Amino acid sequence: MTQTVQRAIDILEFCSARPRKLTEIAETCGVHRTTALRIVQTLMAGGFVRRDDRGLYGVGFRLAALADSALRQFDLRTVVHPWIVELSERLGQTVQFAVPDGDRVVYVDKIEPPNSIHLDTRIGGHVVVQTAGVSKAILAFLDPDRRESILRHVDFVRFTDSTITSKDAFLARLEEVRQNGWAYDDGEYEAISNCVAAPVWDYAGTPAGAISITALKAQLDLSSLKSLLPDLLETTRAVSTELGWRPELTLPT
């Protein structure tokens, strides 16, 4: 990538946060003001940057239109699928992917290799929020209003002795997830199985979904599953990067 192209990308990202002064742009790019102005003028001519009535430079309408077009073409499952196939094949365990959808959390993909646990979940089906690792990994980092809209539909029914049966206890678990950067299900829906899960991040640093690794306790207990966290977090980081997440956006480790 040429230096000029890299600087243009840096300017677009810098101006996307809020409109900027030309001096700010030059300082961020580490160039003279005239060099920054030349790049900005080129971007303005293409419709990627615009100058407002305060003399500040922000994202242009053409860039906004391209972003909207890209989002319409975007299929999250298509991006994530090869990554969870690779993870499942490498570990020989069942891997699932779920996303927040309105006021629910929904499974959108699942890989069940031979000799692994076969789960009573279906693609398109709702996640049992108070039990699943994927829902905890998502809700821990969601906007509070969005999280509350999902929790309004949770009745905290008990399935096993380990099921979380109150909102306060669930919120305490989410705080633990925020501290760790990953979640778990310790036989909370079915006593015979457990899982670990971690969020997938989008370009804005918000959770686009979560990936989980699930196993029979008789084969891998929770302590053994935790040893697979480096593999899981490597995958979620790779997917997040492909979705546009950048290192300057906080990603728990």
N, C-alpha and C positions, 0 to 999 in steps of 0.2 A: 504494500500500500504506500503510495507516494505521500510525502509530508504534507502537501497541500490538501489532498483528500482527507487525510487524518485530521487536519485542523478544521476542515469543513464539518466533519462528523462531530468533533469536539464542540464546535460552535452550536450545531443543531441541538445536541444534548444539553448544553449549558443554557441555551435560550428556551428550551422546552419546560424548564422548571418555572421560570417567570421571565418577563421582558428584562433585557439587560442594557446597560450603557455600553458604548463602544469601548470605553477605557477598561471596563470589566472584562469584556471579551478579549481584548488584547492581552491583558494581564493573565487571564486564564490560559490562553494559548502560548504565552511566553514570546510574543512577537511585538514589533513596533505597531503603533496605532494605524499607520498607513497600510501595513500588510493586512491587518485585521479588517480594515475598511474595504480593501480590494476583494477579500474573500466574501465578506458580508454582501457587498454589492452584486457579486456573481450569484450568490444564493437568492438574493432579492429578485434578480432578473429571472430566475427559474421559478419563483413563487414559493420557495422553501422558507424564506425569512421575510418578515414585513416590519416596517418602521411605523410606530404609532405616533400620535400627535404630541407625545411627550419627548419624542426623539429616542425612544427605547426600542430595541430590536427583540422581536418575539417570533414564534413559529408562524410560518406562512400558511395560507389557506390550502395551497396545493399539497403541502406535506400532510395537513390534516386529512385531506381527501384520500391520499395514498394510504395513510394509516387506517382509515375506515375501511378501505377496500381490502387491505391485508387482513384485518380482523374478520371480515365477512368470509374470506377464503380459509381462515384458520380452523383446523380441526385438531383439537387438543389430543384426542385419543390417538390420532394418526402419529403425532409427534412422540407420544409416550410409549406406544405399543412396542416398538423394537427394543426399547430400553428395559422394559419389564420382562420381555421374552428372554433377553440376554441374562438378566439377573436371576430369573427362575431357572434357566438351564444351568447356570454356573453353580447355583446353590442346591438345586434339586428340590426346591420348596415352592409352595403355592404363593403367588404374588398377586395382589389386587391393587387397582387404582380407583379412587373415588374423588368426586368433585362436589363443591357446594352448588346447589341448583335451587334458586329461589329460597324457600324456607325449609329445605331438606338437604340431606347429603345423599348422593346417589353413586352407586357403583357403575363405572363405565367400561371397565376392562378387568379380565381375570385370566391368569395362566395357571393351570393345574397339571404339572408333569406327572408321569407315571410314578406310582409308589409314594406320592405326596397326599396330603389331606385333601379331600373333596368337600368343599364348603356348600352349605345350604344358602347360597347367595346367588343372585342373578344379575346380569348386566341390565341396567335400567331400574333395578330394585332399590328401595330406600335402605339406607344404613340404619341399624339400631344404634342411635347416637350415644346413649349412655354406656354402651359396652365396647364399641369398636375402636381399634387403634386409629384408623383413618379419620374418624370423626373428631377424636380428641386432638389429633395432629393439626386438623384444619381449624377447629373452633378456637383453639388456644391462641391463634394469631389473627383471627378475623376481627374486623371492625366490631366494637361492642354492640352497636345497634343490629348489625347483621347476625351476630352470634345470638342475641336475645330473640330475634325473630325465629331462629331455628329451635332454640330451647323451649319456646312456647308450645311446641308440638311434642315435647318429650314428656312421657308420663312416669318415667323412672320405675317401671315394672321390674320386679326381681325375676331373673332367670336362673341364677346359681347363687351359691353362698358368697361369691365374689362380686356380684353385680352392685354397681353404685346406685343407690335408691333415693338419693335426695339431690336437689339442685346445688345446695351448699357444698356437699361432698364432691360433686362433679366439678364445680368451679375451683375447688382446692386442687383437684387433679390437673385441671388445665393450667394452673399456676406452676405446678411441677413440670408439666410439658414445656411451658415457656422457659423455664430454667434449664431444662435438659436439651431442648431442641428436637426431641422425639417423644413418641407416646407408646403405650403398650396396652394390651388386653390380656389380663391374667385369668383366663377361664371365666370371663364375665358374661358371656352369652351361652357357651357350651363348656362345661367343666373339663372336657377332654382336650381342648385346644387353647393355644395362646398365640399372640402376635406382637410384633414391634412395627411401628409405622413412623413416617417422617413426612413433613410437608414438602410440596413442590411449589416453588415461587415463580411469579410472573415478572414481567418487565417493570412493574411498579413496586415490587417488593412485597406483594400481598399473596396469600396462599391461593394458588390456582387449583389445588387438590392435594392428595396425599397418596403415598405408596406404602403398602404393608407387606410383610413376610409372615405367613401363618404356618404353624406346624402342630402336629399332635404332641401333647405333653409327653406321651410315652416315648416319642422319638427325640424331641428337643424341648426341654423345659424352658421357662422364661430366662433363666441364667444363661443357658446355652444359646438361646435366640439372641441375647444381647451381644454375644460374640460376633454376630452377623451385622451389627450396626455399621461398622466401617463400609461394608459392601452396600448396604442400603443408602447410607449418606452419600457415598460416592455416586450412586445412581441418581438420587434426588438432586444433587448438585449439578450433574451433567444435564439432566432434563431442564432444570431451572435456567441454566446458562443458555440452552437452546431456545427457551421461551423469552429470552431477553434480559434475564436477571443479570445484574452486574455486581462485582465484588464490593462496590461502595454501598450497596443496599444490604442491610443487615441480614445475614443468614446464620441461624444458630448452628453450632457444631457439636 
